[in-house]
Amino acid sequence: MLTTVAIVNQHYRDINPRVCGRQDCAPSHAYGPAVRSYWLLHYVAEGKGVFRIGEKEYHLHASQIFVIRPGELTYYEADKEEPWRYLWIGFDSSVEMPGILQQDVLTVPQVEPLFDAMVKCGDMPVQNEAFLSGKIWELLSMFSYEHQQTGRSELYVRQAKNFMETEYMIGITVNEVAARLGLDRSYFSNLFKIQVGKTPQQYLNEVRMRQAAVQLVKFGYTVTETAASVGYADVFAFSRMFKRYYGMSPREYSRQSNL
C-alpha cells in the first residue's frame, strides 16, 4: 500500500518540503538506479531491504534510515522474505545539513514519531507545507544532537586512552578513568567497548603487558622491577597476567627474546 502527501512547492528558502509518504512494499519491490535533485530520507519502520549507493551496499532493518543526497545515484530493494515498510520525506535546503547526514545509513529509532506525524499531515485541511517544514527542522535538530553525542563519545574514548597510556605505571584503574571523565563506570565501559571493540580493562591490561615486554627485553629490567614500573604492586599478579597474555612467564619471555 502506498500513501503520499499532496504537497505544493512553496519555494521556502531554508527548508522546502517536496515529497512525503509511506509504503508497505511487496517482496523484492525496487526503485532505481535513480538520482534525486533534493534530499530524501527513508525511515525503515518494519522489515528488511538493500540500499546501494555507488559501490557500497547496505542490508537494512527496522529503525534505520537510508540517506539519499542530491545528485547521488542510488538503488533500493525490499527483501524477498521480509519486505520493508518505510516512510520518507524529501526536501530542498539552502542551509548546511548536520554532519551525520554525510553517513549513508543512520540508526536513530527515536525519530519514528516525527516521520509518522509528517505522513499523517495529509489529513490536515491546509498548510501541509508549513507543518512539514517545521517537522523537518525538528528532525534536523535531533540529527544534530545525535552527531554531538557521537562526537562527545569519541572524545571520551580518546581521553580515556590517553589516561591509560600515560598513567599505566602508577596503577590507574578503570574506576579512576571513569571518575575523571565524570561518567558512570558501567556507562563508560559500554561506551568504550562499542567504540574500541574491547573493555577498558582489557585495553589497560594490553597497554601494561606491551610496556612490560619492552622493559624486560629492551632494558633488561627484572620481573620485580618491571611489575612495579607498569603499575603492579603484586609481582605474582603481574606474572599471572603476563603469562595469560603472552603464554609464558616473564622470565621465559625474557630468556627466549634474548637467545
C-alpha positions, 0 to 999 in steps of 0.5 A: 500500500502506498500513501503520499502527501499532496504537497505544493512547492512553496519555494521556502528558502531554508527548508522546502518540503517536496515529497512525503509518504509511506509504503508497505512494499511487496517482496523484492519491490525496487526503485532505481538506479535513480538520482534525486535533485533534493534530499530524501530520507527513508525511515525503515519502520518494519522489515528488511531491504538493500540500499546501494549507493555507488559501490557500497551496499547496505542490508537494512532493518527496522529503525534505520534510515537510508540517506539519499543526497542530491545528485547521488545515484542510488538503488533500493530493494525490499527483501524477498522474505521480509519486505520493508515498510518505510516512510520518507520525506524529501526536501530542498535546503539552502542551509548546511545539513548536520554532519551525520547526514554525510553517513549513508545509513543512520540508526536513530529509532527515536525519530519514528514519531516525527516521520509518522506525524509528517505522513499523517499531515495529509489529513490536515485541511491546509498548510501541509507545507508549513507543518512539514517544514517545521517537522523537518527542522525538528528532525534536523535538530535531533540529527544534530544532537545525535552527531554531538553525542557521537562526537562527545563519545569519541572524545571520551574514548580518546581521553580515556586512552590517553589516561591509560597510556600515560598513567599505566605505571602508577596503577590507574584503574578503570574506576579512576578513568571513569571518575575523571571523565565524570561518567558512570563506570558501567556507562563508560565501559559500554561506551568504550567497548562499542567504540574500541571493540574491547573493555577498558580493562582489557585495553589497560591490561594490553597497554601494561603487558606491551610496556612490560615486554619492552622493559624486560627485553629492551632494558633488561629490567627484572620481573620485580622491577618491571611489575612495579614500573607498569603499575603492579604492586603484586609481582605474582599478579603481574606474572599471572597476567603476563603469562595469560597474555603472552603464554609464558612467564616473564622470565621465559619471555625474557630468556627466549627474546634474548637467545 
